[in-house]
Amino acid sequence: MPLRIAVVGAGFSGAVVARELAEAGHTVEVFESRDHVAGNCHTVR
């Protein structure tokens, strides 16, 4: 049975778990306070 899941934070772990849950057939909504994903892994050029 597919679930509706909220992921708070789109850092590296949040992004990975959101993708895994979506691929498993669940409806996922990601909430992030910044304007980009990947948290501190994000590179600015």
C-alpha positions in Angstrom: 0.0 0.0 0.0 1.6 3.3 -1.1 2.0 5.9 1.6 2.1 9.7 1.5 5.4 10.7 3.1 6.9 14.1 4.0 10.7 14.4 4.1 11.9 17.4 6.0 15.2 18.6 4.7 16.7 18.0 1.3 20.3 17.5 2.3 22.2 14.5 1.0 20.3 12.0 3.2 16.9 13.6 2.7 17.3 13.6 -1.1 18.4 10.0 -1.1 15.6 8.7 1.1 13.0 10.7 -0.9 14.2 9.1 -4.1 14.3 5.6 -2.6 10.7 6.0 -1.3 9.4 7.4 -4.6 11.0 4.5 -6.5 9.3 2.2 -4.0 6.0 3.6 -5.1 5.2 6.0 -2.3 4.1 9.7 -2.8 6.9 11.9 -1.4 6.9 15.6 -0.6 10.2 17.2 0.3 10.4 20.4 2.4 13.6 22.4 2.3 14.2 25.9 3.6 17.1 26.7 1.2 16.7 27.3 -2.5 18.7 24.2 -3.4 19.1 20.5 -2.5 22.1 18.6 -1.2 22.7 20.8 1.9 26.4 21.5 2.5 27.4 19.3 -0.4 26.1 22.0 -2.8 28.9 23.7 -4.8 28.6 27.4 -5.8 30.6 28.3 -8.9 
